[in-house]
Amino acid sequence: MREIEVKILNVDRNVILNEISKLGAERIFDGEIKTLFFDFGDSRISKAGNVLRLRQTEKSTLLTFKVILKKETAKEAEEYEVIVSDFQTTKKILEALGLLERGSIQKHRTSYKLNNIQFDIDTHQKELIYVPTLMEIEAENIDLIYKYAELLGYKPKDCSPWSTEDVIDPYSTKKDRLIQ
């Protein structure tokens, strides 16, 4: 599936949730997410700009591989995702294949959907608590993303095509980096 998204940093969680609700969006998720990132010892996945992650919520576990296509005005990726039945077993399979856990994130996410636009509001936890709350807007094209960002009070210049690591890096020290 093609994914086109931007991140808007330093959002006020309560204000933005209220504004998204006013647009008529439906809440589709509100809970904790645990994510592990994997790569080979030579970092060939991240060196290619791609991402392999294992993500767990209260209701599901997903294995995702993202091929990053471009990061100009928005991050565009081809995303391959499967539901797996067991987080720990999938982790062991990846490690048995020679992949190494390169980082982890725990965050609280609230997601809303309006037509084909998805809004995710993330507040990082534990080691990354210092990363400001952010919003992702995902849509089929950048014009729709900008339209809804503006409806929520943001300008195109507020929209970043950043990866998770790009978001964390400005706030982290060397030892806190997502991928070592």
HELIX and SHEET records of a PDB file:
HELIX    1   1 ARG A   13  LYS A   22  1                                  10    
HELIX    2   2 ARG A   44  LYS A   47  1                                   4    
HELIX    3   3 PHE A   87  ALA A   96  1                                  10    
HELIX    4   4 LYS A  126  LEU A  128  5                                   3    
HELIX    5   5 ILE A  142  LEU A  151  1                                  10    
HELIX    6   6 PRO A  156  ASP A  158  5                                   3    
HELIX    7   7 THR A  164  ILE A  168  1                                   5    
HELIX    8   8 ASP A  169  TYR A  171  5                                   3    
HELIX    9   9 LYS A  174  ASP A  176  5                                   3    
SHEET    1   A 9 ARG A   2  LEU A   9  0                                        
SHEET    2   A 9 LYS A  75  VAL A  84 -1                                        
SHEET    3   A 9 THR A  61  LYS A  71 -1                                        
SHEET    4   A 9 VAL A  51  GLN A  56 -1                                        
SHEET    5   A 9 GLU A  26  ASP A  39 -1                                        
SHEET    6   A 9 LEU A 100  LEU A 114 -1                                        
SHEET    7   A 9 ILE A 117  HIS A 124 -1                                        
SHEET    8   A 9 LEU A 134  GLU A 138 -1                                        
SHEET    9   A 9 ARG A   2  LEU A   9 -1                                        
END                                                                             
